[in-house]
């Protein structure tokens, strides 16, 4: 059975989201071993700069990488990335499994406000 890891920066705080994760985890348990790995986000300094944003990305990136096992397939989720219909997504997962991967990681990076006030995702 394939293992799916969802590696995300930050923790779910809203109860309704926690309940949704529990429900979907239960539904998926027939098809895969699902692991939700929440890693702590870095605290923002009082004075934010491009350098401090880069440092946060580096630290959180290392935390993410420490949870990615060798010989696993990793997909970084991005708001601007390719979107799949359900059937296409299922086919993509089957292709990954057919190519010999027994572990698939989905990575959700953190967010920070840049020094101009807009939100950056990474």
Secondary structure, 3 states (H helix, E strand, C coil): CCEEEEEEECCCCCHHHHHHHHHHHHHHCCCCEEEEEEECCCCCCCCCCHHHHHHHHHHHHHHHHCCCCCCCEEEECCCCCCCCCHHHHHHHHHHHHHCCCCEEEEEECCEEECCCCCEEEC
